[in-house]
Amino acid sequence: MTTKIDLNADMGEGFGAWSIGDGVDADIMPLISSANIAAGFHAGDPTTMQETLRLASRHGVGVGVHPGFGDLVGFGRRPILAPAEELVCDALYQLGALRELARLEGLQMHHFKLHGALFMHAAKDADFAQQLSEALAKVAPELPVYCLAGSALDQAAERVGLPRVHEFYADRDYNDEGSIVFVRKVQRLDPQQVAQKVLRACQQGTVESVSGKSVAVSFQSICVHSDTPGALALVKAVRSALDDAGIEVAAP
């Protein structure tokens, strides 16, 4: 049974005057322990990035970069066919941008987590996962990589000695193989059902798949996506359930 867990959410996913989801970053931030901050390719801009870093700092939340495909229109949820080397450069570009703004705010980077379709690409594409891991081992060897346990990225990061943090996705379905079911548009979910799903995963190490099968899951962090409809209610329900169960919420 888990007694301590990280709770992370994707933050700063607006662009200029536009916000993604319900625009509830300021309400979600006090409830989480790690924030994945968009760095300009799927969402985010320099000012939004700086504001999100400052918000995280005020609440003592660990800040990580959240690189995605260069796809503002599709919010990084559409796959882009590009060579692995190009995608690695894109990811490092986003890391560098957020890292410099974090330095300006006196903050150290806490982790690295890919976004959306790029996350799923790294979970399955061994070549990209290996090239990305080798690059990160050179430029940010201390940064934990948030990923799915057993994925191509998890295995590649382990080979080059990068620390990893395995995730559980509170607001996503799982298939029978223990992988998340990728969707571009998520429907509104019942907060209490999501909270009970998280508690089961923490206390029993299992999740119910879309076919009804009980699937084992291994993780050190729980993710709730801030663009999911009703995200604030989901985070509140999950945090309340964890607190009531005596499970400490803290960054790794």
PLY file of the C-alpha trace (Angstrom):
ply
format ascii 1.0
element vertex 252
property float x
property float y
property float z
element edge 251
property int vertex1
property int vertex2
end_header
0.00 0.00 0.00
1.29 3.43 -0.97
1.85 5.85 1.91
3.40 8.74 -0.06
2.62 9.85 -3.60
3.26 12.70 -6.00
0.26 14.49 -7.54
1.03 16.27 -10.80
-0.94 18.32 -13.31
-0.21 20.04 -16.61
-0.07 23.80 -16.05
0.30 26.96 -18.12
-1.49 25.49 -21.11
-2.83 28.76 -22.43
-1.43 30.99 -25.13
-1.51 34.77 -24.91
-5.10 35.82 -24.21
-6.43 32.27 -24.57
-6.69 29.63 -21.85
-7.12 25.87 -22.26
-9.68 23.98 -20.22
-11.48 25.79 -17.40
-8.68 28.27 -16.66
-8.23 26.95 -13.12
-4.44 26.78 -12.75
-4.46 29.13 -9.74
-6.98 26.89 -7.95
-5.30 23.60 -8.86
-1.73 24.60 -7.99
-2.17 24.57 -4.15
-3.50 21.00 -4.34
-0.66 19.37 -6.29
3.02 18.69 -5.64
4.45 18.79 -9.20
3.54 20.98 -12.17
4.28 20.14 -15.81
4.63 23.51 -17.52
3.93 23.94 -21.22
6.91 25.46 -23.01
5.54 27.00 -26.17
5.05 24.26 -28.76
1.62 22.83 -27.92
0.69 25.67 -25.57
2.35 28.32 -23.46
4.26 31.50 -24.20
7.12 33.19 -22.30
4.89 35.35 -20.13
2.52 32.50 -19.31
5.49 30.31 -18.50
6.90 32.93 -16.12
3.53 33.47 -14.42
3.08 29.72 -13.97
6.57 29.36 -12.51
5.81 32.12 -10.02
2.51 30.49 -9.08
4.25 27.16 -8.48
6.94 28.86 -6.41
4.35 30.50 -4.14
2.87 27.09 -3.33
6.12 25.12 -3.09
5.31 22.98 -6.12
8.07 21.26 -8.11
8.32 22.57 -11.68
8.99 20.42 -14.74
9.04 21.09 -18.45
6.21 19.70 -20.57
7.45 19.54 -24.19
5.03 18.67 -26.96
4.79 18.50 -30.72
4.88 21.88 -32.49
1.09 21.91 -32.84
-0.67 24.89 -31.25
-3.80 24.35 -33.34
-4.15 20.71 -32.30
-2.89 21.24 -28.72
-0.11 18.71 -29.31
-2.54 15.82 -29.52
-1.97 15.12 -33.23
1.07 13.00 -34.20
3.66 14.66 -36.42
5.79 12.48 -38.67
9.31 13.79 -38.12
12.75 12.19 -37.68
13.73 11.29 -34.13
16.64 13.74 -34.24
14.29 16.63 -35.08
11.90 15.72 -32.27
14.77 15.51 -29.79
15.90 19.03 -30.79
12.34 20.29 -30.33
12.13 18.77 -26.85
15.49 20.18 -25.76
14.58 23.60 -27.16
11.52 23.64 -24.89
13.56 22.42 -21.92
16.05 25.23 -22.42
13.35 27.88 -22.66
11.65 26.91 -19.40
14.95 26.26 -17.63
16.15 29.80 -18.30
12.90 31.34 -17.08
13.08 29.12 -14.00
16.61 30.36 -13.34
15.34 33.92 -13.59
12.83 33.10 -10.84
15.47 31.36 -8.70
13.92 27.93 -9.28
15.51 24.61 -10.15
13.89 22.27 -12.62
12.31 19.27 -10.94
11.45 16.93 -13.84
10.87 16.35 -17.54
7.55 15.10 -18.92
6.44 14.90 -22.54
2.96 16.00 -23.57
0.10 14.33 -25.43
0.91 12.65 -28.72
4.65 13.13 -28.18
4.37 11.31 -24.85
2.63 8.41 -26.56
5.19 8.42 -29.38
8.05 8.14 -26.88
6.22 5.35 -25.06
6.21 3.21 -28.22
9.03 4.36 -30.52
12.29 2.83 -29.28
14.52 4.92 -31.58
13.11 8.27 -30.46
13.06 7.15 -26.83
16.73 6.15 -27.00
17.89 9.31 -28.76
15.95 11.50 -26.35
17.31 9.68 -23.31
20.89 9.93 -24.55
20.44 13.66 -25.14
18.91 14.23 -21.71
21.75 12.27 -20.11
24.10 14.91 -21.53
22.17 18.13 -20.85
20.03 17.28 -17.80
21.21 14.02 -16.21
19.69 14.96 -12.86
16.14 15.46 -14.14
13.70 12.60 -13.47
11.73 11.58 -16.55
8.01 11.11 -15.92
6.79 8.16 -17.99
4.71 5.00 -18.14
6.29 2.03 -16.38
7.68 -0.46 -18.89
7.34 1.90 -21.87
10.05 2.42 -24.49
11.02 5.70 -22.82
11.18 4.08 -19.40
13.51 1.37 -20.71
15.71 3.79 -22.65
16.03 6.18 -19.71
16.99 3.28 -17.45
19.70 2.18 -19.90
21.43 5.57 -19.81
21.04 6.01 -16.06
18.33 8.67 -15.97
16.03 8.73 -12.93
12.43 7.91 -13.77
9.08 8.57 -12.12
6.28 6.25 -13.23
2.82 7.76 -13.56
-0.78 6.74 -13.01
-3.39 8.63 -15.02
-6.46 9.42 -12.93
-8.49 10.83 -15.83
-7.58 8.35 -18.55
-8.76 4.80 -19.28
-6.39 1.82 -19.34
-6.29 -1.08 -21.77
-5.63 -4.72 -20.88
-1.87 -4.24 -21.38
-1.70 -1.53 -18.72
-1.23 1.33 -21.17
-3.43 4.42 -21.28
-6.05 4.78 -23.99
-5.05 7.94 -25.89
-7.89 10.33 -26.74
-7.86 13.82 -28.23
-11.00 15.02 -26.47
-11.78 13.85 -22.95
-15.35 13.77 -21.66
-16.42 15.10 -18.26
-15.79 12.51 -15.54
-17.35 11.81 -12.16
-14.96 13.15 -9.48
-15.80 10.50 -6.89
-15.34 7.68 -9.37
-11.95 9.08 -10.34
-10.98 9.44 -6.67
-11.95 5.82 -5.95
-9.98 4.69 -9.00
-6.90 6.48 -7.62
-7.38 5.01 -4.14
-7.66 1.49 -5.58
-4.44 2.01 -7.53
-2.62 3.30 -4.44
-3.94 0.68 -2.05
-4.19 -2.39 -4.30
-1.84 -1.60 -7.19
-4.51 -2.32 -9.79
-6.84 -0.51 -12.18
-9.90 -1.72 -14.06
-9.29 -1.76 -17.82
-11.84 -0.75 -20.46
-12.76 -4.44 -20.83
-13.29 -4.89 -17.08
-10.02 -6.71 -16.43
-8.00 -5.98 -13.29
-4.59 -4.75 -14.45
-1.50 -4.24 -12.28
-0.01 -0.71 -12.24
3.26 0.56 -10.80
3.73 4.29 -10.18
5.12 7.01 -7.94
3.03 9.89 -9.30
-0.63 10.52 -10.13
-1.52 12.79 -13.05
-4.71 14.78 -13.54
-4.77 16.81 -16.77
-5.82 20.41 -16.19
-7.59 20.60 -19.57
-9.96 17.77 -18.69
-13.48 19.22 -18.29
-14.12 19.73 -14.58
-10.42 19.30 -13.75
-10.60 21.30 -10.54
-13.33 19.06 -9.12
-11.28 16.00 -10.09
-8.13 17.28 -8.39
-10.08 18.27 -5.27
-11.70 14.84 -5.04
-8.42 13.00 -5.58
-6.54 15.15 -3.06
-9.31 14.77 -0.49
-9.38 11.00 -0.94
-5.61 10.76 -0.55
-5.63 12.96 2.55
-8.48 10.99 4.13
-6.62 7.73 3.47
-3.50 9.06 5.18
-1.48 9.10 1.96
1.02 11.96 1.96
1.15 14.10 -1.17
4.71 15.23 -1.92
7.00 15.61 -4.91
9.50 12.77 -5.41
0 1
1 2
2 3
3 4
4 5
5 6
6 7
7 8
8 9
9 10
10 11
11 12
12 13
13 14
14 15
15 16
16 17
17 18
18 19
19 20
20 21
21 22
22 23
23 24
24 25
25 26
26 27
27 28
28 29
29 30
30 31
31 32
32 33
33 34
34 35
35 36
36 37
37 38
38 39
39 40
40 41
41 42
42 43
43 44
44 45
45 46
46 47
47 48
48 49
49 50
50 51
51 52
52 53
53 54
54 55
55 56
56 57
57 58
58 59
59 60
60 61
61 62
62 63
63 64
64 65
65 66
66 67
67 68
68 69
69 70
70 71
71 72
72 73
73 74
74 75
75 76
76 77
77 78
78 79
79 80
80 81
81 82
82 83
83 84
84 85
85 86
86 87
87 88
88 89
89 90
90 91
91 92
92 93
93 94
94 95
95 96
96 97
97 98
98 99
99 100
100 101
101 102
102 103
103 104
104 105
105 106
106 107
107 108
108 109
109 110
110 111
111 112
112 113
113 114
114 115
115 116
116 117
117 118
118 119
119 120
120 121
121 122
122 123
123 124
124 125
125 126
126 127
127 128
128 129
129 130
130 131
131 132
132 133
133 134
134 135
135 136
136 137
137 138
138 139
139 140
140 141
141 142
142 143
143 144
144 145
145 146
146 147
147 148
148 149
149 150
150 151
151 152
152 153
153 154
154 155
155 156
156 157
157 158
158 159
159 160
160 161
161 162
162 163
163 164
164 165
165 166
166 167
167 168
168 169
169 170
170 171
171 172
172 173
173 174
174 175
175 176
176 177
177 178
178 179
179 180
180 181
181 182
182 183
183 184
184 185
185 186
186 187
187 188
188 189
189 190
190 191
191 192
192 193
193 194
194 195
195 196
196 197
197 198
198 199
199 200
200 201
201 202
202 203
203 204
204 205
205 206
206 207
207 208
208 209
209 210
210 211
211 212
212 213
213 214
214 215
215 216
216 217
217 218
218 219
219 220
220 221
221 222
222 223
223 224
224 225
225 226
226 227
227 228
228 229
229 230
230 231
231 232
232 233
233 234
234 235
235 236
236 237
237 238
238 239
239 240
240 241
241 242
242 243
243 244
244 245
245 246
246 247
247 248
248 249
249 250
250 251
